[in-house]
Amino acid sequence: MRGKITRQLLEKRRKCRLHFTLIDPDKVDEEHAVKISLKAKAAGTDAFLVGGSLGVAEPGLSRIVKLIKESTGLPVILFPSNVNGLTPAADAVLFLYLLNTMDPYYLSGAQLQGALIVLRMGLEPIPTAYVIVGHGGAAGYIGYARPVPYDKPEIAAAYALAGAMMGAQIVYLEAGSGAPRPVPQEAVSMTRKLLEQANLGTLIAVGGGVRDPHAARDMAKAGADILITGNVAEEDPDALYDIISSFKEDCKP
């Protein structure tokens, strides 16, 4: 069953691809978070992800979530690396399972610990299959992932298909924060082809290493539904204008 936030995003997706701005509370203070969120909204972002691999905790997490919601009125979705990344101040949470982890904790243990907390906090869970590709970044290291090599896009696509078949509403192909290269176009296009062949309406999200309009356009052409950017937003929020417009350039009016 899809919740309110998921239904809103799917309705938007029928008209246009989606962009999520990722804000890491461990990397930005409250003032900077508000500045990023306002510029991201003006640039056309559709929702905010809040989370990070290290140093995310209360009370700072809730304060930043509340400030983003108050400043923009857009949905705020948690992107937790563990149960410490949860707060009832948000609207929803990516209920992640890391498919290519070597540690069962990130496939089912954290989910076991987090499920009751998510329920009691009243957060909308969005089942999300998470696949670490290439560089992997901090998420790959912390999550004990065996990243899919850049030159093996068929493996990333097969993981994504498996996640969709297990009921994920989003499959998230992640190159990692600050990755030198984004997820290969071939991995995204192969994932799109497999999901269509299986007649599954799962959304494809990509993140990590997309730092310019050309890379954003490549992800759109490959078949991504959602583009997630974090480091660029932190370093130069004005760059979001060109990145988002390139990702959405052929959207329906």
N, C-alpha and C positions, 0 to 999 in steps of 0.2 A: 504494500500500500504506500502510495506516494503522499508526502506531507505538503503543507502549504508552500514552503520555500521551493521544494522540488517542482511543484506544479507551476509556480511563477516562472522559474527558470526555463522549464520546457516550453511554456507559452512564448517566452522571449525567443527561444531557439528556433521556433517555427518561422520567425521573421528574419533572424540574424544569428551569426555566431556570437559566442559569449566571451567576455574577458573578465577574469578575476584578478584583483590586485592582492598580492600576498604581503602582509605586514608582520614582521617578527618583533615581538615585544622586547626581546633581548638585544636587539640591534638599534632600536629607535626609542627616543623618549616620547612623552605624551604630546609635546608641542609639534615635534616632527611628524608623528603619526597623524595628527589632524591636518597638517600641511599636505602630506602625501594623499590622504583620503579626499580632500577637497579638490586637488588637482586631478586625481584619478577619476572622480565623478565627472568633472568638467570634460575630461578626455573621452568619456564614454564607457568607463568600466561598469560592470553589471552587479558585482558583489565583491565583498572583501573576504579573504581568508586571513585568519589570525593564528599564528603558531610558529614554532621553530623547533630545532633539534636539541638545543641546549638553553638552559637558563630561563625557561618560561615557567612562571609561578605566580601565585596570588601574593598581594592584592593588585599588582601591576597589570596582570592579564585582564581582569574585569574592568579596570579603569580605562584601558585603551579600547576595549570592545565598546564600552558605553560612549566614549568620546567619538568613535567612528560612527556609531549609529546616530548619535545626536547631531553630528556635523553633516551627515550625508543622507540619512533616511534609507540607505540601501541595506540589503541583507548582509549580516556578518556571520560567516561560517567558520567554525573552528577547524584547524588543521593540526591535530595533536600528534606529538611523537610518543606520548604516554598519557596516563590518566591525570597527570599534573597539568595538562593543557586543556582542562575542561572548566567551563564557567557557565552558570545559568544566565549570564548577561547576554550571551549570543543567541542567535536565532536557530542555528542548526550546527551539525558537526559532520565532517567527513568521517564516517565510521569505516576506518581503513583496515584492510588486511594486506600485508606486504607479501606478495606471492613468491618472490624469489629470495626470501630470507633463509638463512641457515639456522635461525633460532625460532623454535615453535612459539616462543612468547609473542613474537610480532605477527604471528599468523592466527593465534587463537587465545593466548594467555592474556594479553592486554585487553582483548575484546571481552573476555570473561570478566576481568576486573572492572572494565569501563561500562558494561551494559547497564547495570543497575544504577550507576551514577548518572548516565545519560537519561535514563527513564525518570529518576527522581528530580533531575534538574529541569525536566520538561523540554529538553533539546530535541529537535527533529533529526533523526539519524539518516544520513545519506550513504547507503552501502557503496563503498568505493574500493575497487581492486587497484592496488598500488604496485607498480613495476618500476624498479630502478634500472636505468639504462646508462651504459658508458661510464662517464666520470663518477656519477653517484653522489659526490659531495658528502656533507655531514650526515644527510639522511641515510645514505648507503652504509656509512661507517657505523653509525649508531644502531641501525637496524640489522646489522650483520647480514647485509645483502650480498649476493653474488651477482654483481651488475651484468646485465646482458651486453656483450660487446657491441660496439657501434656497427661492426661489419656483419652482425647476425640479426638483421631486422625480423627475420621469420620467427626467431625465438620470442622476441618481444611481442609480436603479433599473436603467437600461440598462447602466451601467458594472458594477454588481454582477452582473447576469446574464452579461455578457461574461466577467467574472472566474471565475464558477462554471463556465461552459462551457469555460474554459481549464484547469479542474482544481483550482481553489481549494477547500480544505476549509472555509475561513472567508472570508466577505466582510465587511470591516470598514469601516463608514461612520463617518467621524471628523470631528467639528466642530472639533477642535483643543483643546489644553490651555487652560483658562480661557475658553472660548468663552462669549459672552453668551447664546447660545441653543443648545439641542441640535440634533441632526439632526432635520429635520421628521418628524412621524409619517407623513406621506404618503409620504416616501421609503422608510421602512421597510416600510409596508404594501404599496406597489407592488412592492418587492423581493420580499417574501414571496409575493405573487401570481404574479410572473413565475417564481420558482424552483419553485413548485408546478406551474405550467402546464408548465414544462420537465421536470418530474419529477426535479429535482436536490435532493439532500439536504444541500446546503451550508448551514452554520450562518451566521446573520446576527449580527454583533457591532456594537454601537453605542457610541460614546464621545464625550466632550467636551460640556460644558455641562449635564450631568445633576447637579444639585446638591440636589435635594429629592425626597421620596417621590412627589409628584405627577408629576414628569417621569419618574421611574423606572416608575411605573405606566403612563404613556402609552406608553413604549417597549415594555412587555410586551404591552399591548393591540394595538399595531401589528404585533407578530409577531417582535420581536427574540428571539434565542436566548441571547445573551450581552450583559450590560451591563458596561462597563469604566469605572471611576471612578478618578481620580488626584488632582486638586487637593483635592477634599473630604477624601480620606483623609489628605492631608498637613496640612490646616488644622484639621480637626475629625474625627478618626477615630470618635468616638462617633456621628456622624451616619450612619455606614454601617449601623447597626442598622435604622433606619427605611427607608433607601433600599433595602437588600437585601431586607428583609421585604416591602416594597411590590412590588418586581420579581417576587418569588416567591410572592405571596400566595395564588394559586389552584393551587399545585403539588399533585401527587398525594402522598398520604401514603407 
